[in-house]
Amino acid sequence: MSTTIDLTDQEAQVLRELTQMQDVAEAARVAIQEFVRYRKRMNLIALFDQVEMDDSWRELEHHTGDAT
């Protein structure tokens, strides 16, 4: 898929510096990949406050006979 992004020279330079890529297109791909990973991580962190974890795995293992 092809997309056109209009960047100023300064934005392109900062993008290349931060991603350590010489090619602006490759720098944009790297930046987008990093952003997607970051956003997914932030979404998972937000779930921690919404999910109640039961820390009784030792008791459950004892009852099922899987204890080591």
N, CA, C and O atoms as a MOPAC input file, in Angstrom:
PM7 MOZYME 1SCF
protein

 N      0.85400 1    -1.17300 1     0.00000 1
 C      0.00000 1     0.00000 1     0.00000 1
 C      0.89300 1     1.22700 1     0.00000 1
 O      1.89600 1     1.28100 1     0.71200 1
 N      0.53300 1     2.17200 1    -0.77400 1
 C      1.32700 1     3.38900 1    -0.90300 1
 C      0.56500 1     4.56800 1    -0.30700 1
 O     -0.63200 1     4.73600 1    -0.54000 1
 N      1.28400 1     5.38200 1     0.46700 1
 C      0.70100 1     6.56600 1     1.09500 1
 C      1.68600 1     7.71500 1     0.96300 1
 O      2.89800 1     7.51900 1     1.05100 1
 N      1.16700 1     8.89400 1     0.75600 1
 C      1.99700 1    10.08200 1     0.67300 1
 C      1.84700 1    10.89300 1     1.95400 1
 O      0.73500 1    11.17200 1     2.40200 1
 N      2.98000 1    11.26300 1     2.53400 1
 C      2.98600 1    12.06800 1     3.75100 1
 C      3.81600 1    13.31000 1     3.47800 1
 O      4.96500 1    13.20500 1     3.05000 1
 N      3.24800 1    14.48000 1     3.71900 1
 C      3.97100 1    15.72900 1     3.53800 1
 C      4.66900 1    16.09600 1     4.84300 1
 O      4.01300 1    16.37900 1     5.84500 1
 N      6.00500 1    16.09000 1     4.82900 1
 C      6.79900 1    16.46000 1     5.98600 1
 C      7.65200 1    17.66500 1     5.64000 1
 O      8.08900 1    17.82500 1     4.50000 1
 N      7.88400 1    18.50800 1     6.62900 1
 C      8.84700 1    19.58500 1     6.43200 1
 C     10.24100 1    18.96300 1     6.45600 1
 O     10.41200 1    17.82600 1     6.89600 1
 N     11.22000 1    19.70300 1     5.98600 1
 C     12.60200 1    19.22000 1     6.03400 1
 C     13.02600 1    18.92900 1     7.46900 1
 O     13.71800 1    17.94600 1     7.73500 1
 N     12.60700 1    19.78400 1     8.38200 1
 C     12.95700 1    19.59700 1     9.79500 1
 C     12.30800 1    18.32200 1    10.35000 1
 O     12.96700 1    17.55500 1    11.05300 1
 N     11.03200 1    18.08700 1    10.04300 1
 C     10.36200 1    16.87400 1    10.50600 1
 C     11.03900 1    15.62300 1     9.94600 1
 O     11.23600 1    14.64500 1    10.66800 1
 N     11.39300 1    15.65400 1     8.66900 1
 C     12.06700 1    14.51400 1     8.04900 1
 C     13.41900 1    14.26800 1     8.70800 1
 O     13.79500 1    13.12100 1     8.94900 1
 N     14.14400 1    15.33300 1     8.99700 1
 C     15.45200 1    15.19500 1     9.63700 1
 C     15.32500 1    14.59300 1    11.02600 1
 O     16.07100 1    13.67800 1    11.37500 1
 N     14.39300 1    15.09200 1    11.81700 1
 C     14.17900 1    14.56100 1    13.17000 1
 C     13.75000 1    13.09900 1    13.09100 1
 O     14.22200 1    12.27700 1    13.87600 1
 N     12.87300 1    12.76800 1    12.16400 1
 C     12.42200 1    11.39200 1    11.98300 1
 C     13.59800 1    10.48000 1    11.65500 1
 O     13.71400 1     9.39400 1    12.22200 1
 N     14.47000 1    10.90900 1    10.74600 1
 C     15.64400 1    10.10600 1    10.38600 1
 C     16.58700 1     9.94600 1    11.58100 1
 O     17.13500 1     8.86600 1    11.80500 1
 N     16.77100 1    11.01600 1    12.33800 1
 C     17.66100 1    10.94400 1    13.49900 1
 C     17.11700 1     9.99900 1    14.56900 1
 O     17.85400 1     9.17200 1    15.10600 1
 N     15.83300 1    10.12600 1    14.87300 1
 C     15.24700 1     9.30900 1    15.93800 1
 C     15.16600 1     7.82800 1    15.57100 1
 O     15.30300 1     6.96400 1    16.43800 1
 N     14.94800 1     7.53900 1    14.31100 1
 C     14.84900 1     6.13700 1    13.88200 1
 C     16.18700 1     5.57900 1    13.42400 1
 O     16.31800 1     4.37400 1    13.20800 1
 N     17.18000 1     6.44700 1    13.27500 1
 C     18.50600 1     6.07800 1    12.79500 1
 C     18.44500 1     5.45900 1    11.39400 1
 O     19.19800 1     4.53800 1    11.07600 1
 N     17.54300 1     5.97700 1    10.57000 1
 C     17.38500 1     5.54000 1     9.18600 1
 C     17.74600 1     6.70600 1     8.27100 1
 O     17.42400 1     7.85500 1     8.57100 1
 N     18.40400 1     6.41500 1     7.17100 1
 C     18.75300 1     7.45900 1     6.21200 1
 C     17.59200 1     7.77700 1     5.27700 1
 O     17.38400 1     8.93100 1     4.90100 1
 N     16.84000 1     6.75100 1     4.90500 1
 C     15.72200 1     6.90800 1     3.97400 1
 C     14.47500 1     7.35100 1     4.73500 1
 O     14.10700 1     6.72500 1     5.72900 1
 N     13.82900 1     8.40500 1     4.28900 1
 C     12.65300 1     8.94400 1     4.98500 1
 C     11.51000 1     7.93000 1     4.98600 1
 O     10.81100 1     7.79800 1     5.99000 1
 N     11.31000 1     7.21700 1     3.88600 1
 C     10.22300 1     6.22700 1     3.82300 1
 C     10.46200 1     5.11500 1     4.83900 1
 O      9.53700 1     4.70200 1     5.53800 1
 N     11.69700 1     4.63000 1     4.92300 1
 C     12.02400 1     3.58900 1     5.90600 1
 C     11.89500 1     4.13600 1     7.32000 1
 O     11.41300 1     3.43700 1     8.21200 1
 N     12.31800 1     5.37600 1     7.53500 1
 C     12.18100 1     6.00400 1     8.84200 1
 C     10.71100 1     6.09100 1     9.25100 1
 O     10.37000 1     5.85900 1    10.41000 1
 N      9.84900 1     6.42500 1     8.29800 1
 C      8.41200 1     6.50300 1     8.58300 1
 C      7.86500 1     5.12400 1     8.93000 1
 O      7.06400 1     4.99400 1     9.85600 1
 N      8.28500 1     4.09200 1     8.19800 1
 C      7.82600 1     2.72700 1     8.50400 1
 C      8.25300 1     2.31300 1     9.90500 1
 O      7.45600 1     1.76300 1    10.66500 1
 N      9.50700 1     2.57600 1    10.24500 1
 C     10.01400 1     2.22100 1    11.57500 1
 C      9.24600 1     2.97700 1    12.65300 1
 O      8.86400 1     2.39300 1    13.66800 1
 N      9.02000 1     4.25800 1    12.44100 1
 C      8.29400 1     5.06900 1    13.42500 1
 C      6.86600 1     4.56800 1    13.61400 1
 O      6.36400 1     4.51600 1    14.73700 1
 N      6.22500 1     4.20600 1    12.52900 1
 C      4.85200 1     3.69200 1    12.62500 1
 C      4.83700 1     2.35600 1    13.35500 1
 O      3.96900 1     2.12700 1    14.19700 1
 N      5.77400 1     1.47800 1    13.05200 1
 C      5.84200 1     0.18300 1    13.74300 1
 C      6.05900 1     0.37200 1    15.24300 1
 O      5.42300 1    -0.29400 1    16.05900 1
 N      6.95800 1     1.28100 1    15.59500 1
 C      7.20500 1     1.55300 1    17.01000 1
 C      5.97400 1     2.15100 1    17.68300 1
 O      5.66600 1     1.81500 1    18.82700 1
 N      5.27100 1     3.03200 1    16.98200 1
 C      4.06200 1     3.62900 1    17.54200 1
 C      2.99000 1     2.56400 1    17.77500 1
 O      2.33200 1     2.56400 1    18.81500 1
 N      2.81500 1     1.66800 1    16.82300 1
 C      1.80200 1     0.61200 1    16.96000 1
 C      2.14000 1    -0.28300 1    18.15700 1
 O      1.26000 1    -0.60600 1    18.95600 1
 N      3.41500 1    -0.68700 1    18.28400 1
 C      3.82000 1    -1.49700 1    19.44600 1
 C      3.57400 1    -0.74400 1    20.74700 1
 O      3.08600 1    -1.32500 1    21.71700 1
 N      3.90800 1     0.54500 1    20.77500 1
 C      3.70700 1     1.36800 1    21.96500 1
 C      2.22700 1     1.44300 1    22.33000 1
 O      1.85900 1     1.25900 1    23.49000 1
 N      1.38100 1     1.71200 1    21.33500 1
 C     -0.05300 1     1.86100 1    21.59500 1
 C     -0.65200 1     0.54500 1    22.09400 1
 O     -1.48800 1     0.54900 1    22.99800 1
 N     -0.23000 1    -0.57900 1    21.51100 1
 C     -0.72100 1    -1.88400 1    21.97500 1
 C     -0.30800 1    -2.13000 1    23.42500 1
 O     -1.09400 1    -2.63400 1    24.22700 1
 N      0.93100 1    -1.76800 1    23.74900 1
 C      1.41100 1    -1.93400 1    25.12400 1
 C      0.60100 1    -1.07100 1    26.07800 1
 O      0.23400 1    -1.52700 1    27.16100 1
 N      0.31800 1     0.16800 1    25.69400 1
 C     -0.46500 1     1.05900 1    26.54900 1
 C     -1.88600 1     0.52600 1    26.73700 1
 O     -2.45200 1     0.64800 1    27.82300 1
 N     -2.46300 1    -0.06000 1    25.69100 1
 C     -3.79500 1    -0.65600 1    25.80200 1
 C     -3.79100 1    -1.82900 1    26.77100 1
 O     -4.73400 1    -1.99500 1    27.54500 1
 N     -2.72800 1    -2.65300 1    26.73700 1
 C     -2.62400 1    -3.76800 1    27.68300 1
 C     -2.46300 1    -3.26700 1    29.11000 1
 O     -3.06600 1    -3.81000 1    30.03600 1
 N     -1.65500 1    -2.23900 1    29.28500 1
 C     -1.46600 1    -1.67700 1    30.62700 1
 C     -2.78700 1    -1.13700 1    31.16300 1
 O     -3.07500 1    -1.27600 1    32.35100 1
 N     -3.58300 1    -0.52700 1    30.30500 1
 C     -4.88700 1    -0.00400 1    30.73500 1
 C     -5.80400 1    -1.12700 1    31.19300 1
 O     -6.65500 1    -0.91400 1    32.05600 1
 N     -5.64500 1    -2.31700 1    30.63200 1
 C     -6.47900 1    -3.45600 1    31.02900 1
 C     -6.15700 1    -3.95400 1    32.43100 1
 O     -7.02400 1    -4.52800 1    33.09100 1
 N     -4.92600 1    -3.74600 1    32.89900 1
 C     -4.55000 1    -4.22900 1    34.22100 1
 C     -5.45900 1    -3.68100 1    35.30400 1
 O     -5.75300 1    -4.37900 1    36.27500 1
 N     -5.90700 1    -2.45300 1    35.15500 1
 C     -6.79400 1    -1.86000 1    36.14600 1
 C     -8.21900 1    -2.38700 1    36.03600 1
 O     -9.01200 1    -2.22000 1    36.96300 1
 N     -8.55300 1    -3.02000 1    34.91600 1
 C     -9.91600 1    -3.47800 1    34.68600 1
 C    -10.10600 1    -4.96300 1    34.98900 1
 O    -11.24100 1    -5.42000 1    35.12500 1
 N     -9.02300 1    -5.71600 1    35.09600 1
 C     -9.10900 1    -7.15900 1    35.29300 1
 C     -8.64100 1    -7.49300 1    36.69900 1
 O     -7.57300 1    -7.05600 1    37.12600 1
 N     -9.43900 1    -8.26500 1    37.41300 1
 C     -9.05900 1    -8.69400 1    38.74500 1
 C     -8.40900 1   -10.06600 1    38.63800 1
 O     -9.00800 1   -11.01600 1    38.13500 1
 N     -7.18300 1   -10.15200 1    39.11700 1
 C     -6.43700 1   -11.39700 1    39.02600 1
 C     -6.56300 1   -12.17400 1    40.33600 1
 O     -6.54400 1   -11.58800 1    41.41800 1
 N     -6.68900 1   -13.47800 1    40.23000 1
 C     -6.75200 1   -14.36100 1    41.38300 1
 C     -5.38400 1   -15.01100 1    41.53200 1
 O     -4.96400 1   -15.78100 1    40.66800 1
 N     -4.69900 1   -14.71300 1    42.60100 1
 C     -3.34300 1   -15.21400 1    42.80700 1
 C     -3.36100 1   -16.48300 1    43.65700 1
 O     -2.62200 1   -16.59000 1    44.63600 1
 N     -4.20500 1   -17.44100 1    43.28100 1
 C     -4.31600 1   -18.68000 1    44.05800 1
 C     -3.84400 1   -19.88100 1    43.25600 1
 O     -4.36100 1   -20.98200 1    43.44000 1
 N     -2.87600 1   -19.69400 1    42.37300 1
 C     -2.43500 1   -20.78100 1    41.50800 1
 C     -1.81100 1   -21.93200 1    42.29400 1
 O     -1.93300 1   -23.08800 1    41.88600 1
 N     -1.14500 1   -21.63900 1    43.41300 1
 C     -0.55500 1   -22.72900 1    44.20500 1
 C     -1.65300 1   -23.62500 1    44.77900 1
 O     -1.54100 1   -24.85100 1    44.76200 1
 N     -2.70400 1   -23.00100 1    45.28100 1
 C     -3.82200 1   -23.77300 1    45.81800 1
 C     -4.50400 1   -24.58800 1    44.72800 1
 O     -4.86300 1   -25.74600 1    44.94500 1
 N     -4.68100 1   -23.99300 1    43.57100 1
 C     -5.28600 1   -24.71400 1    42.45800 1
 C     -4.42500 1   -25.88900 1    42.01300 1
 O     -4.96100 1   -26.95500 1    41.71200 1
 N     -3.10500 1   -25.72400 1    41.96300 1
 C     -2.22200 1   -26.81800 1    41.59600 1
 C     -2.30500 1   -27.94800 1    42.63100 1
 O     -2.28300 1   -29.12800 1    42.28000 1
 N     -2.40000 1   -27.57200 1    43.89600 1
 C     -2.49900 1   -28.57200 1    44.96200 1
 C     -3.77200 1   -29.40900 1    44.80400 1
 O     -3.73800 1   -30.62600 1    44.98600 1
 N     -4.86900 1   -28.77500 1    44.47400 1
 C     -6.14300 1   -29.47300 1    44.32400 1
 C     -6.19200 1   -30.34200 1    43.06200 1
 O     -6.89600 1   -31.35100 1    43.02900 1
 N     -5.44800 1   -29.95200 1    42.03400 1
 C     -5.48000 1   -30.73800 1    40.80000 1
 C     -4.38100 1   -31.77800 1    40.73900 1
 O     -4.33900 1   -32.58000 1    39.80600 1
 N     -3.47000 1   -31.77600 1    41.74200 1
 C     -2.41000 1   -32.75800 1    41.77100 1
 C     -1.22700 1   -32.41500 1    40.89200 1
 O     -0.37100 1   -33.26700 1    40.65700 1
 N     -1.15700 1   -31.18600 1    40.40000 1
 C     -0.06100 1   -30.77500 1    39.52300 1
 C      1.08200 1   -30.13200 1    40.28600 1
 O      2.03300 1   -29.64900 1    39.67100 1
 N      1.01400 1   -30.11400 1    41.58700 1
 C      2.06200 1   -29.44600 1    42.37700 1
 C      3.38200 1   -30.17700 1    42.22100 1
 O      3.42700 1   -31.40600 1    42.15700 1
 N      4.44300 1   -29.41200 1    42.16200 1
 C      5.78000 1   -30.01400 1    42.02700 1
 C      6.52800 1   -29.95000 1    43.32300 1
 O      7.66900 1   -30.40700 1    43.40100 1

